[in-house]
Amino acid sequence: MRDDVVRTQADPKERGGGGLPLTGEQHQIQTVSGTYAWTQTGDAAPAATLTAAGDRLQQLWITPHGVIKAATKQNATVQTQTEGGKKMTVISFAVPGEFKVKAFVDDRNLIEKVESLSANPVLGDMVTETTYADYKDFSGVQFPTKITQKAGGFPTLDLAVSEVKPNAVVDIQVPDNVRQAAVKVQTDKIADGVWYLTGGTHHSVLVEMDDHLVVIEGPQDDARATAVIAEVKKIVPNKPIKYVVNTHHHFDHAGGLGPFVAEGATIITHDVNKAFLEQSLAAHARCSPISSRSQGRRRRSKECRRSAC
């Protein structure tokens, strides 16, 4: 699947940070092929997006035609139930290690809604609800012209479809640098007892104290956080990670906190983030395999609730 996105700033008022206001158009191509995901922004070379493959595959498989193909491959079950006062055919299946799906089919045999459950680094088991409406005939193929989506209960997509080309030829080749990409941590000592940990899209800082360590930022997801923790233990092998500093609650900065909590670290963050992080660290993630560190994260959720600040 390839998404070619061009966006402009609807409200170009100046705000702090984040490259705002946007000037002109932002062009980005987001691609997934098998287990590989990559993104090309503007004229830059394609860059591996390791954390995006699962979500992009899910978006592909829950399309009206994708969900039927996936159901056929995954030995789906079929039953009838009433939904919103209407009798619907419900197709249920799971893609092992990825997500669980329920697709609701109306009396015209058209997909009306898809509910999918997938693992999110911050929310744990996250429900994505996608609705399809206003089907039209495009060269003999029925396709919705109105697509809306909610993720974790919040609206994330409201799409009007103006054109559909059935069976379009698409040749997507995985770039060599994407095939070779892996989670890695590069270390740069910037002062005595201070190291800059890079190698991904989000970076961390290690600070050595007399009897413990402080890591600033546990970003992205379990895989990134686990790699950072392993590197920290190589740099300073005889001191525990006592604190992990979370600068703000955005998902790309909070997704890797779990493994640090499993290591016994206390989260340092703004008080306004406390309730949100308590809920996040107590969330279940049963629809995707969890590492032993993540399981420790869940076991330690009560302790974290007491210590997060």
FILUM-164341 format. One line per field, with one value per residue (C-alpha): residue number from 1; chain; residue in three letters; z, x, y. Coordinates in steps of 0.05 Angstrom, whole numbers. Last residue first. Example, Ala and Ser with C-alpha at 12.3 -4.5 7.8 and 13.67 -1.06 7.14 Angstrom:
REM FILUM-164341
num <- [2 / 1]
cadena <- [A / A]
residuo <- [ser / ala]
pz <- [143 / 156]
px <- [273 / 246]
py <- [-21 / -90]
***
This chain:
REM FILUM-164341
num <- [309 / 308 / 307 / 306 / 305 / 304 / 303 / 302 / 301 / 300 / 299 / 298 / 297 / 296 / 295 / 294 / 293 / 292 / 291 / 290 / 289 / 288 / 287 / 286 / 285 / 284 / 283 / 282 / 281 / 280 / 279 / 278 / 277 / 276 / 275 / 274 / 273 / 272 / 271 / 270 / 269 / 268 / 267 / 266 / 265 / 264 / 263 / 262 / 261 / 260 / 259 / 258 / 257 / 256 / 255 / 254 / 253 / 252 / 251 / 250 / 249 / 248 / 247 / 246 / 245 / 244 / 243 / 242 / 241 / 240 / 239 / 238 / 237 / 236 / 235 / 234 / 233 / 232 / 231 / 230 / 229 / 228 / 227 / 226 / 225 / 224 / 223 / 222 / 221 / 220 / 219 / 218 / 217 / 216 / 215 / 214 / 213 / 212 / 211 / 210 / 209 / 208 / 207 / 206 / 205 / 204 / 203 / 202 / 201 / 200 / 199 / 198 / 197 / 196 / 195 / 194 / 193 / 192 / 191 / 190 / 189 / 188 / 187 / 186 / 185 / 184 / 183 / 182 / 181 / 180 / 179 / 178 / 177 / 176 / 175 / 174 / 173 / 172 / 171 / 170 / 169 / 168 / 167 / 166 / 165 / 164 / 163 / 162 / 161 / 160 / 159 / 158 / 157 / 156 / 155 / 154 / 153 / 152 / 151 / 150 / 149 / 148 / 147 / 146 / 145 / 144 / 143 / 142 / 141 / 140 / 139 / 138 / 137 / 136 / 135 / 134 / 133 / 132 / 131 / 130 / 129 / 128 / 127 / 126 / 125 / 124 / 123 / 122 / 121 / 120 / 119 / 118 / 117 / 116 / 115 / 114 / 113 / 112 / 111 / 110 / 109 / 108 / 107 / 106 / 105 / 104 / 103 / 102 / 101 / 100 / 99 / 98 / 97 / 96 / 95 / 94 / 93 / 92 / 91 / 90 / 89 / 88 / 87 / 86 / 85 / 84 / 83 / 82 / 81 / 80 / 79 / 78 / 77 / 76 / 75 / 74 / 73 / 72 / 71 / 70 / 69 / 68 / 67 / 66 / 65 / 64 / 63 / 62 / 61 / 60 / 59 / 58 / 57 / 56 / 55 / 54 / 53 / 52 / 51 / 50 / 49 / 48 / 47 / 46 / 45 / 44 / 43 / 42 / 41 / 40 / 39 / 38 / 37 / 36 / 35 / 34 / 33 / 32 / 31 / 30 / 29 / 28 / 27 / 26 / 25 / 24 / 23 / 22 / 21 / 20 / 19 / 18 / 17 / 16 / 15 / 14 / 13 / 12 / 11 / 10 / 9 / 8 / 7 / 6 / 5 / 4 / 3 / 2 / 1]
cadena <- [A / A / A / A / A / A / A / A / A / A / A / A / A / A / A / A / A / A / A / A / A / A / A / A / A / A / A / A / A / A / A / A / A / A / A / A / A / A / A / A / A / A / A / A / A / A / A / A / A / A / A / A / A / A / A / A / A / A / A / A / A / A / A / A / A / A / A / A / A / A / A / A / A / A / A / A / A / A / A / A / A / A / A / A / A / A / A / A / A / A / A / A / A / A / A / A / A / A / A / A / A / A / A / A / A / A / A / A / A / A / A / A / A / A / A / A / A / A / A / A / A / A / A / A / A / A / A / A / A / A / A / A / A / A / A / A / A / A / A / A / A / A / A / A / A / A / A / A / A / A / A / A / A / A / A / A / A / A / A / A / A / A / A / A / A / A / A / A / A / A / A / A / A / A / A / A / A / A / A / A / A / A / A / A / A / A / A / A / A / A / A / A / A / A / A / A / A / A / A / A / A / A / A / A / A / A / A / A / A / A / A / A / A / A / A / A / A / A / A / A / A / A / A / A / A / A / A / A / A / A / A / A / A / A / A / A / A / A / A / A / A / A / A / A / A / A / A / A / A / A / A / A / A / A / A / A / A / A / A / A / A / A / A / A / A / A / A / A / A / A / A / A / A / A / A / A / A / A / A / A / A / A / A / A / A / A / A / A / A / A / A / A / A / A / A / A / A / A / A / A / A / A / A / A / A / A / A / A / A]
residuo <- [cys / ala / ser / arg / arg / cys / glu / lys / ser / arg / arg / arg / arg / gly / gln / ser / arg / ser / ser / ile / pro / ser / cys / arg / ala / his / ala / ala / leu / ser / gln / glu / leu / phe / ala / lys / asn / val / asp / his / thr / ile / ile / thr / ala / gly / glu / ala / val / phe / pro / gly / leu / gly / gly / ala / his / asp / phe / his / his / his / thr / asn / val / val / tyr / lys / ile / pro / lys / asn / pro / val / ile / lys / lys / val / glu / ala / ile / val / ala / thr / ala / arg / ala / asp / asp / gln / pro / gly / glu / ile / val / val / leu / his / asp / asp / met / glu / val / leu / val / ser / his / his / thr / gly / gly / thr / leu / tyr / trp / val / gly / asp / ala / ile / lys / asp / thr / gln / val / lys / val / ala / ala / gln / arg / val / asn / asp / pro / val / gln / ile / asp / val / val / ala / asn / pro / lys / val / glu / ser / val / ala / leu / asp / leu / thr / pro / phe / gly / gly / ala / lys / gln / thr / ile / lys / thr / pro / phe / gln / val / gly / ser / phe / asp / lys / tyr / asp / ala / tyr / thr / thr / glu / thr / val / met / asp / gly / leu / val / pro / asn / ala / ser / leu / ser / glu / val / lys / glu / ile / leu / asn / arg / asp / asp / val / phe / ala / lys / val / lys / phe / glu / gly / pro / val / ala / phe / ser / ile / val / thr / met / lys / lys / gly / gly / glu / thr / gln / thr / gln / val / thr / ala / asn / gln / lys / thr / ala / ala / lys / ile / val / gly / his / pro / thr / ile / trp / leu / gln / gln / leu / arg / asp / gly / ala / ala / thr / leu / thr / ala / ala / pro / ala / ala / asp / gly / thr / gln / thr / trp / ala / tyr / thr / gly / ser / val / thr / gln / ile / gln / his / gln / glu / gly / thr / leu / pro / leu / gly / gly / gly / gly / arg / glu / lys / pro / asp / ala / gln / thr / arg / val / val / asp / asp / arg / met]
pz <- [786 / 775 / 839 / 862 / 794 / 776 / 833 / 808 / 736 / 756 / 730 / 664 / 655 / 673 / 616 / 573 / 594 / 580 / 509 / 489 / 431 / 401 / 416 / 491 / 503 / 570 / 597 / 666 / 638 / 596 / 651 / 698 / 641 / 629 / 703 / 713 / 651 / 686 / 740 / 690 / 682 / 720 / 712 / 765 / 739 / 763 / 699 / 682 / 688 / 636 / 591 / 594 / 579 / 505 / 475 / 514 / 467 / 401 / 436 / 457 / 534 / 545 / 570 / 600 / 645 / 663 / 734 / 774 / 718 / 760 / 765 / 751 / 675 / 656 / 580 / 567 / 612 / 576 / 509 / 533 / 559 / 493 / 455 / 501 / 492 / 416 / 416 / 469 / 431 / 407 / 461 / 531 / 540 / 589 / 622 / 694 / 725 / 797 / 852 / 841 / 781 / 707 / 656 / 593 / 538 / 489 / 415 / 369 / 295 / 310 / 318 / 377 / 450 / 474 / 534 / 599 / 656 / 635 / 574 / 504 / 499 / 434 / 431 / 372 / 385 / 334 / 314 / 245 / 172 / 119 / 79 / 84 / 58 / -1 / -21 / -22 / -92 / -102 / -172 / -175 / -234 / -223 / -213 / -202 / -208 / -157 / -157 / -112 / -43 / 15 / 78 / 151 / 191 / 263 / 307 / 379 / 414 / 414 / 339 / 302 / 227 / 172 / 99 / 50 / -25 / -12 / -68 / -112 / -173 / -243 / -271 / -207 / -179 / -117 / -42 / 2 / 67 / 99 / 174 / 208 / 283 / 311 / 381 / 418 / 463 / 495 / 494 / 492 / 447 / 410 / 401 / 353 / 356 / 292 / 283 / 211 / 188 / 128 / 84 / 27 / 18 / 1 / 67 / 106 / 124 / 191 / 195 / 262 / 266 / 311 / 302 / 290 / 325 / 291 / 241 / 275 / 247 / 254 / 198 / 223 / 178 / 197 / 217 / 228 / 291 / 303 / 298 / 301 / 295 / 244 / 247 / 207 / 229 / 193 / 171 / 166 / 91 / 72 / 126 / 99 / 29 / 55 / 98 / 39 / -5 / 43 / 71 / 138 / 110 / 84 / 147 / 188 / 145 / 157 / 232 / 236 / 190 / 225 / 280 / 232 / 190 / 142 / 104 / 31 / 4 / 13 / -42 / 0 / 56 / 38 / 88 / 97 / 121 / 113 / 142 / 77 / 35 / 68 / 40 / 64 / 13 / 41 / 11 / 55 / 19 / 26 / 91 / 152 / 213 / 251 / 246 / 309 / 357 / 382 / 345 / 288 / 256 / 190 / 203 / 146 / 139 / 76 / 63 / 7 / 20 / -25 / 11 / -16 / 0]
px <- [97 / 96 / 111 / 45 / 18 / 83 / 75 / 6 / 32 / 89 / 57 / 40 / 111 / 138 / 97 / 128 / 197 / 180 / 162 / 89 / 58 / -1 / -75 / -67 / -40 / -70 / -68 / -38 / 20 / -27 / -76 / -21 / 9 / -56 / -68 / 3 / 9 / -15 / 38 / 93 / 140 / 190 / 176 / 206 / 251 / 245 / 268 / 195 / 183 / 238 / 207 / 139 / 163 / 175 / 110 / 112 / 153 / 122 / 54 / 57 / 57 / 114 / 186 / 184 / 245 / 265 / 290 / 328 / 365 / 410 / 485 / 539 / 540 / 549 / 559 / 538 / 477 / 456 / 461 / 414 / 365 / 366 / 352 / 294 / 266 / 267 / 234 / 183 / 157 / 170 / 207 / 238 / 263 / 316 / 350 / 375 / 426 / 442 / 494 / 535 / 495 / 504 / 461 / 437 / 403 / 351 / 336 / 276 / 279 / 329 / 404 / 415 / 437 / 472 / 516 / 530 / 575 / 633 / 609 / 582 / 594 / 561 / 528 / 491 / 430 / 402 / 333 / 342 / 344 / 374 / 310 / 296 / 365 / 354 / 289 / 227 / 197 / 124 / 96 / 23 / -22 / -92 / -142 / -202 / -189 / -230 / -244 / -278 / -271 / -288 / -249 / -260 / -204 / -178 / -239 / -225 / -250 / -183 / -180 / -241 / -250 / -293 / -298 / -349 / -345 / -350 / -332 / -373 / -333 / -363 / -324 / -333 / -403 / -419 / -422 / -447 / -418 / -359 / -345 / -279 / -274 / -203 / -201 / -135 / -107 / -47 / -58 / 14 / 52 / -13 / -34 / -92 / -167 / -207 / -280 / -301 / -366 / -413 / -381 / -430 / -471 / -533 / -566 / -508 / -441 / -406 / -332 / -302 / -227 / -170 / -99 / -26 / 6 / -41 / -88 / -155 / -225 / -297 / -349 / -415 / -476 / -523 / -596 / -611 / -635 / -568 / -533 / -574 / -533 / -519 / -458 / -396 / -329 / -265 / -214 / -156 / -145 / -218 / -224 / -162 / -191 / -257 / -222 / -180 / -240 / -275 / -209 / -191 / -130 / -94 / -104 / -80 / -18 / -5 / -12 / 35 / 88 / 93 / 144 / 201 / 194 / 252 / 272 / 260 / 308 / 289 / 252 / 190 / 183 / 191 / 166 / 181 / 149 / 173 / 137 / 100 / 103 / 84 / 89 / 78 / 92 / 96 / 87 / 80 / 52 / 68 / 97 / 73 / 63 / 90 / 153 / 134 / 153 / 115 / 54 / 45 / -24 / -31 / -100 / -112 / -38 / -28 / -25 / -3 / -6 / 12 / -8 / 23 / 0]
py <- [244 / 169 / 130 / 103 / 90 / 56 / 7 / -10 / -19 / -65 / -128 / -92 / -67 / -135 / -162 / -108 / -130 / -203 / -182 / -178 / -215 / -176 / -179 / -180 / -111 / -92 / -21 / -6 / 34 / 77 / 91 / 114 / 154 / 193 / 206 / 232 / 277 / 341 / 330 / 341 / 282 / 240 / 166 / 120 / 64 / -7 / -42 / -57 / 18 / 29 / -24 / 12 / 83 / 68 / 95 / 161 / 206 / 183 / 182 / 255 / 260 / 309 / 312 / 242 / 234 / 163 / 154 / 101 / 66 / 21 / 27 / -25 / -30 / 43 / 45 / -27 / -21 / 43 / 7 / -48 / 4 / 41 / -24 / -41 / 29 / 24 / -45 / -27 / 34 / 105 / 144 / 135 / 206 / 231 / 172 / 181 / 134 / 114 / 116 / 179 / 203 / 186 / 222 / 186 / 226 / 199 / 207 / 201 / 183 / 128 / 122 / 169 / 163 / 227 / 212 / 251 / 228 / 272 / 311 / 298 / 224 / 201 / 134 / 103 / 58 / 11 / -16 / -45 / -22 / -68 / -78 / -3 / 15 / -31 / 3 / -43 / -43 / -24 / -34 / -14 / -30 / -5 / -62 / -15 / 60 / 99 / 174 / 224 / 192 / 238 / 222 / 238 / 206 / 208 / 216 / 195 / 132 / 96 / 106 / 131 / 128 / 157 / 138 / 168 / 151 / 76 / 28 / -18 / -42 / -45 / 13 / 53 / 41 / 81 / 66 / 122 / 95 / 60 / 63 / 49 / 35 / 26 / -5 / -2 / -57 / -23 / 52 / 75 / 26 / 8 / -64 / -77 / -87 / -76 / -57 / -52 / -20 / -20 / -73 / -85 / -149 / -109 / -131 / -100 / -130 / -115 / -133 / -154 / -156 / -178 / -151 / -166 / -226 / -274 / -240 / -252 / -265 / -244 / -232 / -203 / -206 / -149 / -143 / -70 / -36 / -3 / -71 / -135 / -198 / -253 / -298 / -314 / -342 / -326 / -378 / -328 / -328 / -315 / -261 / -226 / -224 / -198 / -145 / -122 / -108 / -61 / -34 / -66 / -103 / -41 / 0 / -59 / -65 / 9 / 2 / -58 / -28 / 40 / 26 / 10 / 73 / 64 / 127 / 141 / 194 / 267 / 305 / 318 / 267 / 194 / 143 / 69 / 6 / -66 / -126 / -141 / -78 / -12 / 58 / 130 / 185 / 256 / 325 / 386 / 447 / 521 / 546 / 509 / 553 / 517 / 475 / 437 / 492 / 553 / 578 / 626 / 626 / 590 / 559 / 510 / 492 / 452 / 377 / 331 / 256 / 197 / 134 / 70 / 0]
***
